[in-house]
Amino acid sequence: MEEISSATGTSTEIVLFGSTPGNELIKSLLTIPTDTKVDFIRWNLKLNNANVDQNSFLLDINFGESQPNTSGFKNGGEKRSFEGL
């Protein structure tokens, strides 16, 4: 986990990285079609506490079928981004 604070101390960004298996529940939550082969999902979640009234997030995921003998996906996998308040 990485935490970044601005010089003024008014903004904090927390960055979380991780991966999970690509089971049916996770696929449905991320609107990934159930027939898509997903061995695992790599997550990059940024939480931004810009001020008291508005917090935001940015979630980038990369998923797909494992590329043998690597830590990546066949054909680079698929990528999606989600953001919100």
Secondary structure, 3 states (H helix, E strand, C coil): CEEEECCCCCCEEEEEEEEEECCHHHHHHCCCCCCCCCCEEEEEEEEEECCCCCEEEEEEEEEECECCCCCCEHHHCEEEEEEEC
